[in-house]
Amino acid sequence: MLQTQTSVQSQAGMPLQEASVTFVNGKGDLYLLQVAAVKVLELAGNAARDNKKNRIIPRHVLLAVRNDEELGKLLQGVTIAHGGVIPNINPVLLPKKTGADKEPKSPSKDTKSPKKAAA
């Protein structure tokens, strides 16, 4: 039976029936590596496009791996050379928003200077 469900194998361009046959033949490990490589490259390409770049650099690979739940878990202890760090600012360090900041500021229509108001 051929399923219509979208899976990792079908995203890699390999039908589900063919994938099950290759696992029996012993070539499944190669296909798993191929699927993982395709997923990393696709996500890294998306990260590069988000940063308006044409080339994938190690930073884009790091962002792709760390932002994906499955790849992040798989490559949890891996250090990517020249990848940098994931941007993270502790919420305690961010400036606090007060009630005055939330209200829109409208320009005063009365007078422009205090001297004219006193006269």
N, CA, C and O atoms as a printed pandas DataFrame, in Angstrom:
     atom_number atom_name residue_name chain_id  residue_number  x_coord  y_coord  z_coord
0              1         N          MET        A               1    0.831   -1.183    0.000
1              2        CA          MET        A               1    0.000    0.000    0.000
2              3         C          MET        A               1    0.873    1.243    0.000
3              4         O          MET        A               1    1.853    1.323    0.740
4              5         N          LEU        A               2    0.526    2.181   -0.805
5              6        CA          LEU        A               2    1.231    3.451   -0.844
6              7         C          LEU        A               2    0.407    4.468   -0.075
7              8         O          LEU        A               2   -0.753    4.716   -0.403
8              9         N          GLN        A               3    1.004    5.050    0.940
9             10        CA          GLN        A               3    0.289    6.000    1.775
10            11         C          GLN        A               3    0.446    7.400    1.204
11            12         O          GLN        A               3    1.459    7.718    0.582
12            13         N          THR        A               4   -0.556    8.225    1.419
13            14        CA          THR        A               4   -0.498    9.602    0.936
14            15         C          THR        A               4    0.039   10.540    1.998
15            16         O          THR        A               4    0.123   11.748    1.775
16            17         N          GLN        A               5    0.399   10.001    3.142
17            18        CA          GLN        A               5    0.903   10.822    4.236
18            19         C          GLN        A               5    2.297   11.343    3.886
19            20         O          GLN        A               5    3.125   10.595    3.365
20            21         N          THR        A               6    2.559   12.618    4.168
21            22        CA          THR        A               6    3.863   13.203    3.907
22            23         C          THR        A               6    4.816   12.787    5.014
23            24         O          THR        A               6    4.551   13.015    6.194
24            25         N          SER        A               7    5.922   12.178    4.628
25            26        CA          SER        A               7    6.898   11.729    5.613
26            27         C          SER        A               7    8.275   12.219    5.207
27            28         O          SER        A               7    8.448   12.855    4.167
28            29         N          VAL        A               8    9.241   11.913    6.043
29            30        CA          VAL        A               8   10.613   12.333    5.770
30            31         C          VAL        A               8   11.123   11.665    4.505
31            32         O          VAL        A               8   11.835   12.290    3.719
32            33         N          GLN        A               9   10.765   10.385    4.295
33            34        CA          GLN        A               9   11.216    9.683    3.100
34            35         C          GLN        A               9   10.644   10.316    1.838
35            36         O          GLN        A               9   11.348   10.471    0.841
36            37         N          SER        A              10    9.365   10.681    1.884
37            38        CA          SER        A              10    8.766   11.277    0.698
38            39         C          SER        A              10    9.307   12.680    0.456
39            40         O          SER        A              10    9.394   13.116   -0.692
40            41         N          GLN        A              11    9.670   13.391    1.515
41            42        CA          GLN        A              11   10.263   14.713    1.344
42            43         C          GLN        A              11   11.634   14.606    0.699
43            44         O          GLN        A              11   12.060   15.515   -0.014
44            45         N          ALA        A              12   12.328   13.500    0.945
45            46        CA          ALA        A              12   13.644   13.298    0.349
46            47         C          ALA        A              12   13.536   12.782   -1.075
47            48         O          ALA        A              12   14.560   12.581   -1.728
48            49         N          GLY        A              13   12.326   12.561   -1.575
49            50        CA          GLY        A              13   12.143   12.109   -2.940
50            51         C          GLY        A              13   12.142   10.604   -3.067
51            52         O          GLY        A              13   12.366   10.089   -4.163
52            53         N          MET        A              14   11.898    9.877   -1.993
53            54        CA          MET        A              14   11.922    8.428   -2.022
54            55         C          MET        A              14   10.551    7.918   -1.571
55            56         O          MET        A              14   10.115    8.233   -0.463
56            57         N          PRO        A              15    9.859    7.129   -2.417
57            58        CA          PRO        A              15    8.553    6.607   -2.005
58            59         C          PRO        A              15    8.667    5.697   -0.790
59            60         O          PRO        A              15    9.726    5.127   -0.526
60            61         N          LEU        A              16    7.573    5.566   -0.059
61            62        CA          LEU        A              16    7.582    4.774    1.168
62            63         C          LEU        A              16    7.870    3.310    0.907
63            64         O          LEU        A              16    8.573    2.677    1.694
64            65         N          GLN        A              17    7.341    2.744   -0.190
65            66        CA          GLN        A              17    7.597    1.336   -0.479
66            67         C          GLN        A              17    9.077    1.109   -0.738
67            68         O          GLN        A              17    9.655    0.136   -0.254
68            69         N          GLU        A              18    9.689    2.002   -1.498
69            70        CA          GLU        A              18   11.112    1.869   -1.792
70            71         C          GLU        A              18   11.939    1.995   -0.520
71            72         O          GLU        A              18   12.952    1.313   -0.368
72            73         N          ALA        A              19   11.517    2.852    0.385
73            74        CA          ALA        A              19   12.243    3.023    1.636
74            75         C          ALA        A              19   12.199    1.756    2.464
75            76         O          ALA        A              19   13.207    1.375    3.059
76            77         N          SER        A              20   11.044    1.089    2.514
77            78        CA          SER        A              20   10.957   -0.134    3.311
78            79         C          SER        A              20   11.783   -1.247    2.704
79            80         O          SER        A              20   12.335   -2.063    3.442
80            81         N          VAL        A              21   11.889   -1.313    1.387
81            82        CA          VAL        A              21   12.702   -2.337    0.735
82            83         C          VAL        A              21   14.176   -2.089    1.009
83            84         O          VAL        A              21   14.925   -3.041    1.232
84            85         N          THR        A              22   14.608   -0.839    0.999
85            86        CA          THR        A              22   16.027   -0.560    1.214
86            87         C          THR        A              22   16.450   -0.871    2.639
87            88         O          THR        A              22   17.601   -1.243    2.870
88            89         N          PHE        A              23   15.552   -0.730    3.594
89            90        CA          PHE        A              23   15.918   -1.076    4.963
90            91         C          PHE        A              23   16.142   -2.577    5.096
91            92         O          PHE        A              23   16.980   -3.008    5.887
92            93         N          VAL        A              24   15.406   -3.375    4.335
93            94        CA          VAL        A              24   15.599   -4.826    4.351
94            95         C          VAL        A              24   16.919   -5.173    3.673
95            96         O          VAL        A              24   17.612   -6.092    4.109
96            97         N          ASN        A              25   17.275   -4.453    2.617
97            98        CA          ASN        A              25   18.501   -4.732    1.875
98            99         C          ASN        A              25   19.753   -4.321    2.637
99           100         O          ASN        A              25   20.844   -4.764    2.279
100          101         N          GLY        A              26   19.646   -3.513    3.650
101          102        CA          GLY        A              26   20.811   -3.091    4.412
102          103         C          GLY        A              26   21.351   -1.734    4.012
103          104         O          GLY        A              26   22.375   -1.300    4.540
104          105         N          LYS        A              27   20.690   -1.059    3.097
105          106        CA          LYS        A              27   21.151    0.267    2.673
106          107         C          LYS        A              27   20.387    1.377    3.388
107          108         O          LYS        A              27   20.492    2.549    3.024
108          109         N          GLY        A              28   19.634    1.008    4.387
109          110        CA          GLY        A              28   18.808    1.980    5.095
110          111         C          GLY        A              28   19.611    3.034    5.813
111          112         O          GLY        A              28   19.175    4.180    5.922
112          113         N          ASP        A              29   20.794    2.662    6.310
113          114        CA          ASP        A              29   21.627    3.631    7.018
114          115         C          ASP        A              29   22.025    4.790    6.111
115          116         O          ASP        A              29   22.048    5.947    6.531
116          117         N          LEU        A              30   22.336    4.460    4.861
117          118        CA          LEU        A              30   22.718    5.513    3.920
118          119         C          LEU        A              30   21.550    6.448    3.635
119          120         O          LEU        A              30   21.728    7.661    3.522
120          121         N          TYR        A              31   20.363    5.881    3.519
121          122        CA          TYR        A              31   19.202    6.719    3.257
122          123         C          TYR        A              31   18.857    7.586    4.461
123          124         O          TYR        A              31   18.417    8.724    4.295
124          125         N          LEU        A              32   19.048    7.067    5.662
125          126        CA          LEU        A              32   18.812    7.890    6.852
126          127         C          LEU        A              32   19.779    9.065    6.894
127          128         O          LEU        A              32   19.391   10.184    7.230
128          129         N          LEU        A              33   21.036    8.809    6.554
129          130        CA          LEU        A              33   22.009    9.906    6.496
130          131         C          LEU        A              33   21.635   10.913    5.417
131          132         O          LEU        A              33   21.778   12.122    5.604
132          133         N          GLN        A              34   21.158   10.407    4.293
133          134        CA          GLN        A              34   20.756   11.297    3.214
134          135         C          GLN        A              34   19.578   12.170    3.642
135          136         O          GLN        A              34   19.565   13.372    3.373
136          137         N          VAL        A              35   18.604   11.580    4.296
137          138        CA          VAL        A              35   17.431   12.329    4.745
138          139         C          VAL        A              35   17.834   13.376    5.775
139          140         O          VAL        A              35   17.349   14.507    5.738
140          141         N          ALA        A              36   18.727   12.998    6.701
141          142        CA          ALA        A              36   19.181   13.953    7.719
142          143         C          ALA        A              36   19.949   15.103    7.071
143          144         O          ALA        A              36   19.772   16.261    7.448
144          145         N          ALA        A              37   20.802   14.784    6.094
145          146        CA          ALA        A              37   21.573   15.830    5.415
146          147         C          ALA        A              37   20.657   16.771    4.641
147          148         O          ALA        A              37   20.867   17.984    4.638
148          149         N          VAL        A              38   19.647   16.218    3.988
149          150        CA          VAL        A              38   18.703   17.050    3.233
150          151         C          VAL        A              38   17.952   17.988    4.172
151          152         O          VAL        A              38   17.741   19.159    3.856
152          153         N          LYS        A              39   17.554   17.465    5.321
153          154        CA          LYS        A              39   16.809   18.289    6.279
154          155         C          LYS        A              39   17.678   19.419    6.824
155          156         O          LYS        A              39   17.220   20.556    6.934
156          157         N          VAL        A              40   18.930   19.110    7.166
157          158        CA          VAL        A              40   19.839   20.138    7.690
158          159         C          VAL        A              40   20.095   21.201    6.630
159          160         O          VAL        A              40   20.057   22.395    6.927
160          161         N          LEU        A              41   20.356   20.776    5.396
161          162        CA          LEU        A              41   20.634   21.745    4.336
162          163         C          LEU        A              41   19.408   22.601    4.012
163          164         O          LEU        A              41   19.536   23.795    3.741
164          165         N          GLU        A              42   18.229   21.995    4.041
165          166        CA          GLU        A              42   17.027   22.777    3.767
166          167         C          GLU        A              42   16.798   23.833    4.846
167          168         O          GLU        A              42   16.503   24.986    4.534
168          169         N          LEU        A              43   16.933   23.442    6.109
169          170        CA          LEU        A              43   16.733   24.400    7.197
170          171         C          LEU        A              43   17.833   25.465    7.215
171          172         O          LEU        A              43   17.566   26.628    7.515
172          173         N          ALA        A              44   19.068   25.070    6.896
173          174        CA          ALA        A              44   20.158   26.044    6.841
174          175         C          ALA        A              44   19.950   27.021    5.687
175          176         O          ALA        A              44   20.252   28.208    5.816
176          177         N          GLY        A              45   19.439   26.533    4.567
177          178        CA          GLY        A              45   19.119   27.420    3.445
178          179         C          GLY        A              45   18.031   28.415    3.807
179          180         O          GLY        A              45   18.085   29.578    3.407
180          181         N          ASN        A              46   17.043   27.956    4.567
181          182        CA          ASN        A              46   15.991   28.869    5.031
182          183         C          ASN        A              46   16.556   29.921    5.977
183          184         O          ASN        A              46   16.165   31.087    5.918
184          185         N          ALA        A              47   17.483   29.507    6.856
185          186        CA          ALA        A              47   18.107   30.464    7.779
186          187         C          ALA        A              47   18.939   31.481    7.009
187          188         O          ALA        A              47   18.951   32.662    7.356
188          189         N          ALA        A              48   19.638   31.032    5.963
189          190        CA          ALA        A              48   20.432   31.950    5.144
190          191         C          ALA        A              48   19.520   32.938    4.417
191          192         O          ALA        A              48   19.831   34.126    4.325
192          193         N          ARG        A              49   18.404   32.446    3.905
193          194        CA          ARG        A              49   17.464   33.319    3.204
194          195         C          ARG        A              49   16.853   34.334    4.163
195          196         O          ARG        A              49   16.621   35.483    3.787
196          197         N          ASP        A              50   16.590   33.916    5.402
197          198        CA          ASP        A              50   16.051   34.846    6.399
198          199         C          ASP        A              50   17.027   35.973    6.699
199          200         O          ASP        A              50   16.617   37.091    7.009
200          201         N          ASN        A              51   18.333   35.674    6.606
201          202        CA          ASN        A              51   19.367   36.678    6.851
202          203         C          ASN        A              51   19.800   37.382    5.569
203          204         O          ASN        A              51   20.796   38.105    5.559
204          205         N          LYS        A              52   19.052   37.170    4.491
205          206        CA          LYS        A              52   19.311   37.802    3.189
206          207         C          LYS        A              52   20.707   37.482    2.665
207          208         O          LYS        A              52   21.403   38.360    2.155
208          209         N          LYS        A              53   21.110   36.219    2.794
209          210        CA          LYS        A              53   22.406   35.753    2.292
210          211         C          LYS        A              53   22.176   34.694    1.223
211          212         O          LYS        A              53   21.169   33.986    1.247
212          213         N          ASN        A              54   23.113   34.589    0.288
213          214        CA          ASN        A              54   23.010   33.599   -0.780
214          215         C          ASN        A              54   23.758   32.317   -0.462
215          216         O          ASN        A              54   23.490   31.280   -1.069
216          217         N          ARG        A              55   24.681   32.370    0.469
217          218        CA          ARG        A              55   25.493   31.202    0.795
218          219         C          ARG        A              55   25.227   30.757    2.221
219          220         O          ARG        A              55   24.981   31.565    3.116
220          221         N          ILE        A              56   25.285   29.444    2.400
221          222        CA          ILE        A              56   25.114   28.874    3.737
222          223         C          ILE        A              56   26.466   28.882    4.429
223          224         O          ILE        A              56   27.447   28.367    3.893
224          225         N          ILE        A              57   26.520   29.464    5.615
225          226        CA          ILE        A              57   27.740   29.476    6.420
226          227         C          ILE        A              57   27.472   28.657    7.685
227          228         O          ILE        A              57   26.320   28.328    7.968
228          229         N          PRO        A              58   28.512   28.325    8.447
229          230        CA          PRO        A              58   28.291   27.518    9.659
230          231         C          PRO        A              58   27.287   28.130   10.632
231          232         O          PRO        A              58   26.614   27.398   11.358
232          233         N          ARG        A              59   27.176   29.428   10.659
233          234        CA          ARG        A              59   26.202   30.085   11.531
234          235         C          ARG        A              59   24.779   29.663   11.165
235          236         O          ARG        A              59   23.954   29.421   12.045
236          237         N          HIS        A              60   24.496   29.575    9.867
237          238        CA          HIS        A              60   23.169   29.178    9.420
238          239         C          HIS        A              60   22.886   27.720    9.768
239          240         O          HIS        A              60   21.759   27.368   10.114
240          241         N          VAL        A              61   23.911   26.872    9.675
241          242        CA          VAL        A              61   23.739   25.466   10.053
242          243         C          VAL        A              61   23.426   25.371   11.540
243          244         O          VAL        A              61   22.543   24.614   11.944
244          245         N          LEU        A              62   24.148   26.139   12.359
245          246        CA          LEU        A              62   23.902   26.121   13.804
246          247         C          LEU        A              62   22.485   26.588   14.123
247          248         O          LEU        A              62   21.791   25.958   14.921
248          249         N          LEU        A              63   22.054   27.681   13.510
249          250        CA          LEU        A              63   20.706   28.190   13.764
250          251         C          LEU        A              63   19.646   27.180   13.335
251          252         O          LEU        A              63   18.628   27.013   14.008
252          253         N          ALA        A              64   19.890   26.509   12.210
253          254        CA          ALA        A              64   18.936   25.519   11.721
254          255         C          ALA        A              64   18.833   24.339   12.669
255          256         O          ALA        A              64   17.733   23.878   12.976
256          257         N          VAL        A              65   19.974   23.847   13.136
257          258        CA          VAL        A              65   19.985   22.665   14.004
258          259         C          VAL        A              65   19.386   22.992   15.356
259          260         O          VAL        A              65   18.585   22.214   15.874
260          261         N          ARG        A              66   19.747   24.108   15.934
261          262        CA          ARG        A              66   19.284   24.432   17.289
262          263         C          ARG        A              66   17.810   24.841   17.327
263          264         O          ARG        A              66   17.150   24.663   18.351
264          265         N          ASN        A              67   17.287   25.384   16.229
265          266        CA          ASN        A              67   15.884   25.796   16.214
266          267         C          ASN        A              67   14.936   24.652   15.863
267          268         O          ASN        A              67   13.726   24.775   16.052
268          269         N          ASP        A              68   15.471   23.537   15.354
269          270        CA          ASP        A              68   14.651   22.372   15.053
270          271         C          ASP        A              68   14.678   21.430   16.246
271          272         O          ASP        A              68   15.746   21.120   16.773
272          273         N          GLU        A              69   13.504   20.974   16.672
273          274        CA          GLU        A              69   13.415   20.157   17.885
274          275         C          GLU        A              69   14.119   18.814   17.722
275          276         O          GLU        A              69   14.889   18.413   18.594
276          277         N          GLU        A              70   13.865   18.109   16.607
277          278        CA          GLU        A              70   14.449   16.780   16.409
278          279         C          GLU        A              70   15.957   16.855   16.215
279          280         O          GLU        A              70   16.703   16.097   16.835
280          281         N          LEU        A              71   16.408   17.768   15.356
281          282        CA          LEU        A              71   17.849   17.887   15.117
282          283         C          LEU        A              71   18.568   18.400   16.350
283          284         O          LEU        A              71   19.699   17.994   16.618
284          285         N          GLY        A              72   17.937   19.277   17.098
285          286        CA          GLY        A              72   18.543   19.781   18.326
286          287         C          GLY        A              72   18.759   18.682   19.340
287          288         O          GLY        A              72   19.774   18.655   20.034
288          289         N          LYS        A              73   17.798   17.771   19.424
289          290        CA          LYS        A              73   17.936   16.651   20.353
290          291         C          LYS        A              73   19.007   15.678   19.860
291          292         O          LYS        A              73   19.781   15.148   20.658
292          293         N          LEU        A              74   19.053   15.444   18.544
293          294        CA          LEU        A              74   20.030   14.518   17.973
294          295         C          LEU        A              74   21.453   15.044   18.118
295          296         O          LEU        A              74   22.368   14.285   18.440
296          297         N          LEU        A              75   21.640   16.331   17.883
297          298        CA          LEU        A              75   22.975   16.939   17.908
298          299         C          LEU        A              75   23.151   17.813   19.142
299          300         O          LEU        A              75   23.739   18.892   19.066
300          301         N          GLN        A              76   22.647   17.352   20.267
301          302        CA          GLN        A              76   22.650   18.147   21.493
302          303         C          GLN        A              76   24.060   18.462   21.979
303          304         O          GLN        A              76   24.322   19.596   22.378
304          305         N          GLY        A              77   24.961   17.509   21.960
305          306        CA          GLY        A              77   26.301   17.728   22.489
306          307         C          GLY        A              77   27.322   18.113   21.442
307          308         O          GLY        A              77   28.520   18.125   21.728
308          309         N          VAL        A              78   26.879   18.431   20.232
309          310        CA          VAL        A              78   27.787   18.716   19.125
310          311         C          VAL        A              78   28.115   20.204   19.092
311          312         O          VAL        A              78   27.234   21.051   19.242
312          313         N          THR        A              79   29.392   20.508   18.895
313          314        CA          THR        A              79   29.831   21.889   18.714
314          315         C          THR        A              79   30.087   22.119   17.233
315          316         O          THR        A              79   30.852   21.378   16.616
316          317         N          ILE        A              80   29.465   23.122   16.661
317          318        CA          ILE        A              80   29.659   23.457   15.254
318          319         C          ILE        A              80   30.677   24.585   15.196
319          320         O          ILE        A              80   30.446   25.672   15.726
320          321         N          ALA        A              81   31.812   24.316   14.545
321          322        CA          ALA        A              81   32.894   25.292   14.478
322          323         C          ALA        A              81   32.432   26.549   13.747
323          324         O          ALA        A              81   31.773   26.462   12.711
324          325         N          HIS        A              82   32.774   27.707   14.283
325          326        CA          HIS        A              82   32.430   29.024   13.733
326          327         C          HIS        A              82   30.922   29.239   13.664
327          328         O          HIS        A              82   30.444   30.033   12.853
328          329         N          GLY        A              83   30.181   28.542   14.502
329          330        CA          GLY        A              83   28.729   28.689   14.497
330          331         C          GLY        A              83   28.240   29.794   15.408
331          332         O          GLY        A              83   27.153   30.335   15.203
332          333         N          GLY        A              84   29.032   30.136   16.414
333          334        CA          GLY        A              84   28.603   31.155   17.363
334          335         C          GLY        A              84   27.676   30.571   18.406
335          336         O          GLY        A              84   27.721   29.373   18.686
336          337         N          VAL        A              85   26.838   31.411   18.979
337          338        CA          VAL        A              85   25.892   30.976   20.003
338          339         C          VAL        A              85   24.486   31.396   19.591
339          340         O          VAL        A              85   24.301   32.279   18.753
340          341         N          ILE        A              86   23.516   30.751   20.192
341          342        CA          ILE        A              86   22.120   31.102   19.949
342          343         C          ILE        A              86   21.809   32.392   20.710
343          344         O          ILE        A              86   22.117   32.485   21.899
344          345         N          PRO        A              87   21.209   33.383   20.058
345          346        CA          PRO        A              87   20.876   34.614   20.764
346          347         C          PRO        A              87   19.863   34.351   21.871
347          348         O          PRO        A              87   18.799   33.779   21.634
348          349         N          ASN        A              88   20.203   34.773   23.071
349          350        CA          ASN        A              88   19.323   34.563   24.214
350          351         C          ASN        A              88   19.576   35.672   25.225
351          352         O          ASN        A              88   20.690   35.815   25.729
352          353         N          ILE        A              89   18.554   36.450   25.519
353          354        CA          ILE        A              89   18.650   37.502   26.526
354          355         C          ILE        A              89   17.714   37.123   27.659
355          356         O          ILE        A              89   16.525   36.890   27.444
356          357         N          ASN        A              90   18.253   37.063   28.854
357          358        CA          ASN        A              90   17.453   36.731   30.017
358          359         C          ASN        A              90   16.373   37.800   30.197
359          360         O          ASN        A              90   16.689   38.989   30.172
360          361         N          PRO        A              91   15.119   37.413   30.376
361          362        CA          PRO        A              91   14.037   38.406   30.501
362          363         C          PRO        A              91   14.226   39.379   31.662
363          364         O          PRO        A              91   13.677   40.481   31.638
364          365         N          VAL        A              92   14.991   38.988   32.672
365          366        CA          VAL        A              92   15.234   39.884   33.805
366          367         C          VAL        A              92   16.047   41.095   33.359
367          368         O          VAL        A              92   15.908   42.177   33.929
368          369         N          LEU        A              93   16.887   40.923   32.352
369          370        CA          LEU        A              93   17.763   41.999   31.894
370          371         C          LEU        A              93   17.080   42.964   30.923
371          372         O          LEU        A              93   17.612   44.040   30.649
372          373         N          LEU        A              94   15.927   42.596   30.408
373          374        CA          LEU        A              94   15.224   43.469   29.472
374          375         C          LEU        A              94   14.587   44.638   30.220
375          376         O          LEU        A              94   14.208   44.485   31.381
376          377         N          PRO        A              95   14.460   45.805   29.578
377          378        CA          PRO        A              95   13.836   46.945   30.255
378          379         C          PRO        A              95   12.370   46.655   30.544
379          380         O          PRO        A              95   11.673   46.015   29.755
380          381         N          LYS        A              96   11.926   47.139   31.688
381          382        CA          LYS        A              96   10.549   46.907   32.106
382          383         C          LYS        A              96    9.633   47.912   31.430
383          384         O          LYS        A              96    9.964   49.092   31.314
384          385         N          LYS        A              97    8.486   47.435   30.988
385          386        CA          LYS        A              97    7.496   48.320   30.384
386          387         C          LYS        A              97    6.581   48.838   31.478
387          388         O          LYS        A              97    6.068   48.070   32.292
388          389         N          THR        A              98    6.381   50.146   31.490
389          390        CA          THR        A              98    5.497   50.759   32.482
390          391         C          THR        A              98    4.197   51.165   31.811
391          392         O          THR        A              98    4.060   51.051   30.593
392          393         N          GLY        A              99    3.257   51.631   32.592
393          394        CA          GLY        A              99    1.966   52.063   32.062
394          395         C          GLY        A              99    2.095   53.267   31.150
395          396         O          GLY        A              99    1.319   53.413   30.206
396          397         N          ALA        A             100    3.073   54.141   31.419
397          398        CA          ALA        A             100    3.263   55.336   30.595
398          399         C          ALA        A             100    3.771   54.966   29.207
399          400         O          ALA        A             100    3.468   55.660   28.237
400          401         N          ASP        A             101    4.542   53.880   29.097
401          402        CA          ASP        A             101    5.073   53.475   27.798
402          403         C          ASP        A             101    3.983   52.903   26.900
403          404         O          ASP        A             101    4.090   52.974   25.675
404          405         N          LYS        A             102    2.945   52.340   27.491
405          406        CA          LYS        A             102    1.902   51.702   26.705
406          407         C          LYS        A             102    0.963   52.711   26.069
407          408         O          LYS        A             102    0.381   52.428   25.022
408          409         N          GLU        A             103    0.797   53.893   26.680
409          410        CA          GLU        A             103   -0.105   54.902   26.138
410          411         C          GLU        A             103    0.558   55.609   24.963
411          412         O          GLU        A             103    1.729   55.980   25.052
412          413         N          PRO        A             104   -0.165   55.804   23.866
413          414        CA          PRO        A             104    0.430   56.519   22.731
414          415         C          PRO        A             104    0.606   57.995   23.076
415          416         O          PRO        A             104   -0.263   58.623   23.680
416          417         N          LYS        A             105    1.735   58.515   22.681
417          418        CA          LYS        A             105    2.025   59.925   22.945
418          419         C          LYS        A             105    1.512   60.751   21.770
419          420         O          LYS        A             105    1.901   60.526   20.624
420          421         N          SER        A             106    0.647   61.696   22.063
421          422        CA          SER        A             106    0.142   62.577   21.018
422          423         C          SER        A             106    0.738   63.963   21.240
423          424         O          SER        A             106    0.916   64.389   22.380
424          425         N          PRO        A             107    1.043   64.657   20.164
425          426        CA          PRO        A             107    1.624   65.996   20.330
426          427         C          PRO        A             107    0.605   66.955   20.928
427          428         O          PRO        A             107   -0.588   66.891   20.632
428          429         N          SER        A             108    1.100   67.833   21.765
429          430        CA          SER        A             108    0.248   68.817   22.431
430          431         C          SER        A             108   -0.149   69.889   21.426
431          432         O          SER        A             108    0.696   70.406   20.695
432          433         N          LYS        A             109   -1.431   70.221   21.391
433          434        CA          LYS        A             109   -1.916   71.217   20.443
434          435         C          LYS        A             109   -2.047   72.595   21.075
435          436         O          LYS        A             109   -2.391   73.558   20.390
436          437         N          ASP        A             110   -1.776   72.703   22.380
437          438        CA          ASP        A             110   -1.956   73.979   23.069
438          439         C          ASP        A             110   -0.917   74.994   22.602
439          440         O          ASP        A             110   -1.237   75.903   21.836
440          441         N          THR        A             111    0.298   74.846   23.049
441          442        CA          THR        A             111    1.367   75.773   22.690
442          443         C          THR        A             111    2.647   74.989   22.480
443          444         O          THR        A             111    2.774   73.839   22.901
444          445         N          LYS        A             112    3.586   75.636   21.821
445          446        CA          LYS        A             112    4.849   74.976   21.559
446          447         C          LYS        A             112    5.885   75.278   22.623
447          448         O          LYS        A             112    6.770   74.455   22.856
448          449         N          SER        A             113    5.811   76.413   23.270
449          450        CA          SER        A             113    6.816   76.737   24.282
450          451         C          SER        A             113    6.122   77.252   25.535
451          452         O          SER        A             113    5.034   77.823   25.460
452          453         N          PRO        A             114    6.757   77.048   26.691
453          454        CA          PRO        A             114    6.145   77.528   27.933
454          455         C          PRO        A             114    6.120   79.049   28.022
455          456         O          PRO        A             114    5.270   79.589   28.728
456          457         N          LYS        A             115    7.011   79.765   27.339
457          458        CA          LYS        A             115    7.050   81.228   27.403
458          459         C          LYS        A             115    5.797   81.830   26.782
459          460         O          LYS        A             115    5.258   82.811   27.294
460          461         N          LYS        A             116    5.333   81.246   25.680
461          462        CA          LYS        A             116    4.142   81.768   25.022
462          463         C          LYS        A             116    2.896   81.504   25.856
463          464         O          LYS        A             116    1.941   82.281   25.814
464          465         N          ALA        A             117    2.901   80.419   26.609
465          466        CA          ALA        A             117    1.747   80.095   27.447
466          467         C          ALA        A             117    1.636   81.079   28.604
467          468         O          ALA        A             117    0.525   81.396   29.029
468          469         N          ALA        A             118    2.767   81.575   29.129
469          470        CA          ALA        A             118    2.760   82.499   30.262
470          471         C          ALA        A             118    2.330   83.893   29.822
471          472         O          ALA        A             118    1.795   84.640   30.641
472          473         N          ALA        A             119    2.536   84.270   28.585
473          474        CA          ALA        A             119    2.243   85.624   28.118
474          475         C          ALA        A             119    0.806   85.884   27.839
475          476         O          ALA        A             119    0.444   86.991   27.440
